[in-house]
Amino acid sequence: MNHGMGDNSYAHNSIIQNKVMREAKPIVEESIMRLYTIIPIHCFKVADLGCSSGPNALQLVSNVIDIVHTTTSNLNLKPPVFQFFLNDLYGNDFNSIFKSLPQFLESLEEKKGHKFGTCFINATPGTFYKRLFPNGSLHFIHSSFSLHWLSQAPKDLGNKKNIHLTRTSSPAMHKAYGEQFQKDFKLFLKLRSQELVPGGGMILTLIGRDKTREIRTSWSLLGTTLNDMVLENLIEATKLESFDLPLYDPTIEEAKEVIEDEGSFTLLRLECVALDWGANINEDVVDNNNKLDLNMKAEVTTKFVRAALEPVLMAQFGEQVMDELFQRYKNKIVQLIMEVEILEFPTLVMSLIKNV
C-alpha cells in the first residue's frame, strides 16, 4: 500500500475498504456475542490480519470495543481487558498507526468513560502465510480485504500480454492461479486454527468473483493500459512480459471447497455482497441516491487501485511512468463506466468457528 498521508496514499483512498468493514460489522457482532456464550473471557485477544495503515487500521479495535461493551452490559458482565494485535507485512506504516493512538484512546475514553476494559494495542509484523502467534492464544481473528493477495504469483505462466487472469487467459493459467489460491488459503486456515482457542471465531472478507462475470475488469484494464504504453515505447516489453499480479478473486464455491477440505473450521456464514465502487462513497450518507458523477467515480476507482498497487507496479516499471499509467487507466475506467453504468465487485464475507 502507498504509505503516508499524500493524495495517492492508502490513508486517503480507503473508503471502499471502510464500506466493506461496515458491511461485515453485524457478522463480527454475531461472532463475538456467540463467543461470550461459550468461553469465559478475562483478557479478550484479537488479531487483525492485513490491518494496513490510515483510518481503517483502528476501525476493528473501535468496533470490537463497542460490541463487547454492549454485550457485557446486556449480560451484566464485567468488561474484559483487551489485547489487540495489528498485523501486516514488515514494510507497513505502523508508525503512523502508533502516532494516532493517543488521540484514538482519548476519544474512546470520552465516549465510554471508564466503562470499557484496559486496552493494549500491539504490532505483529510478518506475512500471514506463516505462524504469527502461540498456540491457542487468540479468541478472535479478523482479516478484511487481504486474502485475495497470494503469497506469490504462479510461476512460469507464459502470460506475456496480461498481468492477471482475463476471460481469454488459457485454461492452464486459470488452473495455476486457482491452485495457488487453494494452497495459500488452506495454509492460512491451518495456521490460524493453531493460534485460535477451541471455539474461537474468525471473520474474513476478500474480493471475490461471480462465475458469470469478467474476472476483475479493473485488472484487465490495467493490463491493457500497460500494453498501450509498451506499444508507445514508454515501458519495456520485457518488463511487462515478466510481470503477473499475485492476486486471485475466488468464487463462493472455491472458498467453501478449501474450508471444507482443510477441516479445522465450521463455516457459519459465506455470503457474496456486490458493492458499487461509486455509490455511497460518502461514509456519512447512507442514501442510495448519493451518487458520484462519471469522472469522480473514475477518479475514486483509480485512486483506490493506485493506493493498493502502486508500490508493486513501481518496483517493476519504475516511478517515472506511474502518473502517466494511472491517467490513462482513469480514462479507460470512464469508458468502462459508460458501458456498464455500475462498476461493481463481489465481496466474499465469511464467518468461521474453530472446531473443538
Secondary structure as GFF3:
##gff-version 3
##sequence-region A 1 356
A	DSSP	alpha_helix	15	38	.	.	.	ID=ss1
A	DSSP	beta_strand	43	49	.	.	.	ID=ss2
A	DSSP	three_ten_helix	55	58	.	.	.	ID=ss3
A	DSSP	alpha_helix	59	74	.	.	.	ID=ss4
A	DSSP	beta_strand	81	87	.	.	.	ID=ss5
A	DSSP	alpha_helix	94	112	.	.	.	ID=ss6
A	DSSP	beta_strand	119	123	.	.	.	ID=ss7
A	DSSP	beta_strand	138	144	.	.	.	ID=ss8
A	DSSP	alpha_helix	171	195	.	.	.	ID=ss9
A	DSSP	beta_strand	196	207	.	.	.	ID=ss10
A	DSSP	alpha_helix	217	231	.	.	.	ID=ss11
A	DSSP	alpha_helix	237	241	.	.	.	ID=ss12
A	DSSP	alpha_helix	252	262	.	.	.	ID=ss13
A	DSSP	beta_strand	265	276	.	.	.	ID=ss14
A	DSSP	alpha_helix	294	317	.	.	.	ID=ss15
A	DSSP	three_ten_helix	319	321	.	.	.	ID=ss16
A	DSSP	alpha_helix	322	340	.	.	.	ID=ss17
A	DSSP	beta_strand	344	354	.	.	.	ID=ss18
###
